[in-house]
Amino acid sequence: MHASMEGRADPHTNGADAKDRWIVLLMLMRRYLTICSVLLLVATPYAHAGMTETLLQRQRSSDLRVEGDRLVTAGHAGYRAQPGVPSPAGVHVTYLGTGGVLIERDGAAILTAPYFANNSLFRVGLWCLAPRNELVDEFMPGLGHVQAILVGHAHYDHLLDLPHVWASHGQHTQIFGNRSMCNLLHGAQPQPATVDVEGDRRTGTSPGIYHETHGGKIRFLPIASSHAPNVALPPTPWGLKAMVSPWAVEEPLDHLPGRSRHWRLGETLAWVIELHGSTGSRPFRIYYQDAAHIPEDWQHPGNGDIDLAILTVASTNLIGQRRFIERIDEVLAPEHWMLIHWEDFFHTYSQDPAQIFTVPYTNPVDFIRNLRDAGVEDRQWVLPAPGASLLY
């Protein structure tokens, strides 16, 4: 009996061992990619001009063109203007970079988590993260009309700047997001006012619960979503994929983490935001995601049209841009498409489009071509540079 027990595999132990091996593989793959990228960046001053851009598949935003026309919308001469919007509803949207947007209508505003620090690949992969509070203070618009800040997931590029944003610009606001976000921000001093909305999500079996600010002038619904892979070898839908820190922070922290891997994803959320105008006007409805996700049919809240979809471009090539665009069109059918999180958030933050690169291994030009192939008209989409202000 003893011999037979020794030779028998414990399925629970084997499962745990397999999980541990997979976690180690993901960590090694991430470290390998980071080291390679850092070496490329360090070698840039000594290498042939454009080598890093070629190997990282980055492009300057000023070079993003289709048939000779620039694609980026910016408040600078020579860049694409926002296409005209017939009978605008008076909704102002300012793109701040990465996942950050400030949305305003009739004196009521809402913010999604901005990121200005743009830590280098070296810091992200091998060293400690560093907030850039001076950049927050320089580029953050006034938040006097904001009562809520929305967060879709808890990775560092959506949370790192929030403690200073809240402490120095928005102590009158509440930050809404997942449990991982709340536990991470518990370590900030002072502690921001956070709200865990995981239990209020719209899912395939639950309609979800709306929250509201400004006496009901703004309403927002969290929707269960997911996060596209961060990396793949090769960077295609059929490549070997890995996700950075896909777990959750399960307990409140007493200090903010220094390493990027400790800012853990948690349950990913998308949001539907309703902005109510004057009496008699219909609400303007926005679908927002800060991580690329191909939506399911139930993710449309079902009680009105989507006027604007604010969509992440980064990593769409890893889940299939054509399929992503098709499903956004089928499920949400937005009148307007605003494409965000397309710029390189490892490169120093700037609102000058000449100083902005595309995020490595994601090509916005291909995305625009796929939009056109799907029948989305040029008047419907915008690819804004950080700092661009749009009217809908």
N, C-alpha and C positions, 0 to 999 in steps of 0.2 A: 504493500500500500504506500509506504514512504517513497519508494522509487517511482511509482506511477504518479504520485502527487508532484514530485520534483520535475518530472518531464512534462507535466500539463501546463499549458500557457494560461495565464490569468488574463482574460479579455480586457478587464479594466486597466490592468497595468500596461498591457500592450497599447491600448487606446491612449493612455496618458503619455507613454513613450513616443508614440507617433505624433501627438500634438506638440510635445516638446521639441522633437526633431524638426517639425514644420516651422515652429517659432524661431528656432535657431537659424534655419535656412533663410527665412525672411529677413532676419536681422543681418546675416552675412551678406545677403544680396543687396540690402539697402546700404550697408557700409561700403561694399565694393563700388556701387554706383556713385556714392558720395565722394569717395577717394578719387575715382577716375575723373569726376567732374571738377573737383578742387584742383587736381593736377593740371587739368586743361586750363582752368582760369588762371592759375599761377603762372603757367607757361605762356600766357597770351602776350606779355610785353616782349617776349623773346622769339615768338613764333611768327610765321607768315600772317599778315593781316587777314582777318576773317576766318582763321583756322578754328577758333573756339566757336564762332557762330555756326560754322559748317558742321562741326562734330556734335554740338548740342542742338543743332537744327533750330537755332534762334535767328530771328530777323529783326532789324530795326523797324519800329512802327512806321517810320517815314518811307520805308521800302514796301509796305504792304499795299499792293495794287492789283487790280484786275482790269485787263484791257487798258492799262495806262492810268486808270482812275484810282486815286488814293481811297483807302477804305476807312481809315481812322477819322472819327469826328473829334475835333478839338477846337478850342477858342484861339486858334492861330491861323494866320493867312496861309493859304495853299492846301489846307486840309478839308475833308468832306464836311459840308454843313449838314445839320440834322434835316432830313427830309421834312417838308411841310406837313403839318397835321391839320386837316380840315376841322373846323369848329372845336378847338382844344377845350378840354374840361378844366383847365387851370391847374393842372398837376405839374409841379416842378420836381425834377429828379436830378440830383447832382451825384455823379459817380466819383467816389473817393479812391478807388483802386481795390484790387483783390475782391473781397466780398462786400465792400462798404458802399452803401448808397443812402443818401438823405432824400426823403420823399416828403413833399409839402403840398397842402391844399387848404386854402382859405384859413390860414393861421394855425392849422394843426399839422404836426410833422411827426415822422417816425424814422428811426435810423436802423440800419443793419450794420453789424460789427465791422469796423474799418481796420485796416492794417497798414501802418506807415513804416515800421521798423525795417522791413525787407532785409532780414538777416542773410548773410552770405551762405553759400553751400558749406563752407568750412565751419562756420558757427553751427549750422543746422545739423551737420553730420558728425562733427568731431569735437566740438567745443560747447560752450554754453551760449544760450540765447541772450540777447541784449536789447531791451526796449529802447526806443528813441523818443523820449518824451518831448524833446525839442521839436521834432517833426510833427508830433501830434499837435503841439501848441501853434505851430506855424500854419498847418494845413487844415485843421479841423474847423468847419464852419460853426457858427453859433448854434447852440442846442436849446435856446430858450423856449422854443415851441415843441420840443420833443419830450414825450413822457415815457416812451418805451424804446428799448434797443433789442432787436431780434438777432439771435444767433442760430445757425443751422447745425453746427457741430463744433467739437471742442479742440480741434487741432490748433497749434500755436499761431498759425497765420490768420486765425480768426479771433483769438483771445488775448494774445500777448500785450496788445496796446490797450485793451479795455479797462484794466485797473486805473490807468492814468486818465483815460477818456472820462471815466465815471467820476474819479476823485477831483479832477481839475475842471471839468466842463459839464458834468451831468449828474450831480448828486441828487437832483430832483427826479431822476429817471429810475425805472426798473429794467433789469436785463432778463429777457425771457429766453430759455433754451432748455437743453437736456440736463439730466442729473449729473453727468460727468462735468459739464460746464459749471454747475452750481458748486460742486465739490472742489474743483480747481480754484475758482474765484474766492472760495472761502479762505484761501491762504493769502489773499491780498490785504494790505493795510493802507487805508481803511477798507473794510469789507463792503463790496458793492451790494446793493439790494438786488437779489436774484429771485427768479421764479422758475421752478421746475415744471415744465408743461408736458412731460412724457405721457402722463396719464390722460391728457386732454387731446392727444393726437387723433386725427382722422386716420382710420385704417380700413382694411377691407371688410371689417365687421362692425366698425363704430363710426358714426358721423363726425365725431370730434366736437370740441367745445371752443367757441369763439371767445377771445378776450377783447376788451375795448379800452380806449383812452379818450380823453377830451369829451367826456359826456356822450360817447357813442359816435363821435365824428370819424373815428378810426377804429376799425375792427380787424382782428387778425386771427387766423386759424392755423395751428400747427398740423402738418401732414407727415405721416411716416414716409421716409424716403430712404435713400442709400447713398453711398459714396463710391464713385468710380475708383478703380485701382490707381495708385499714385505713380507706379512705374511698371514697365513691362519690357522684356527682352525677346524679340525686338519690339519697339513701341507701336504695336498693332493690336487689333482685337484678338488675334490668335497667339500673341506672345506669352511668355511666362510672366505672370502678373504677381505683384506684391502690393500690399497696403501698409502704409505707415501707421503704427500705433492704432490698430483697429479695435482695441479693447475700450473699457470705460474706467474712470476713476470712481471707485465704489464708496469711498469714505471721504468726509471733508478733510482738506489739507490744512496744515498750520503755517505753510509758506508756499510761495509759488515755485514751480519746478524750474530748474536751470536748463535741463536737457530737453530737446524737442520731443524725444520719444515718450516723455512722461505727460505730455499734453495729449491725452487719449480721446479718441474720436467720440465715443458714446453713441447713442441712438441718433442717427442723422434725421434732420427735419427739413422739409420745405415749408413754405408759408403762403397762404392766400391773404392778401391785405386789401381791405376795402376802405376807400376814402370817400366820405360822404360830404357833399357840397351843400349849397344853399337849399332851402326847402323847395321840393319839386324836382330837383335834379337827381339823376340816378347815380348810384355809387360807381366810382371808378375802381376797377378790380385788377389787382396785380398778383401774378404767380411769381414767387421768388425762390431760387435755390442757390446755395453757395457751394454745392458739390454736384458734379454732373450725375444725372440719374435718368434712366429711361422710364417714363411714368407708366403706371398701370391705369386702367380705365377708372377705377374708383378714386383716383387722386384728384379728379375734377370735383370740386365741392357741389356742383349740380344746381346752384341757385342763381345763375347768371353768367354772362359772357366774361371772358378774360380779355381785358383791354390791353394789357402789357405783360409779357413774360420776360422776366429778368433771369438770364440763363448763364451758367458757367461754361466756358469754352475749354478750360484746362482739362485734359484727360479724356475728352470726348473721342479722340482718335483711338483710345484703348477700349472703348465700348461700342464703337461704330458710329461715326458721325451721321451717316445717312439714316440709320435706324433711329438714332436719337432725335433727329429733326423730324422724321416721319411721325414718330409717336407724340412728340410735342404738338405737332399740327393736328393729329387725329384726336388726341385726348383733350387738349386745351384750346386748340384753334384760336391762338391769340391774334389780335388785330395788329399788335406791334411786338417786335422782338428787340430786346436790349441785351447785348452780349458782353459779359463781364468776366473777370478773373482770367483774362487772356494774356496779361503782361507779366514779365519775369519778376516775381516777387523775391528773388535772390539778388537782384540788382538794385542799387541805391534808388530810393523813391524819388520820383520827379513827376511834375505835371507838364514838363516840356516834352512833347511827342518825339522830338529829335533825340532825346536821351532815354527813350523807353524801348526795351526789347520785348519780344514775345517770350512766353514761358517755354522752357526747353521741351522739345519733342511734341509740341502742339502747333499746328499750322492754321492760323485764322483765315488765310487765303483759301485753303481747302474747305474750311467751314462755310465761307461765303459762297463758294462755287456750289457746294452741296445744298445750301439754302436756295439758290437760284434754280438748281435742278429740281428741287422739290416744289417749285412754283411759288415760293415766297418772293414777293415783289421788292424791288430796291427801296421803295417808299416805306416799307414796313420795318426794316432793320436798321440798327445803329451799332457801331463798334466804338464806344467812347474812350477817349484817353482820360486818365485820372484828372479830375478838375472840371471836366465837361459838364455843362448845365443844359438840361433838356426840358422841353415843354410838351406836355400831352393834354 
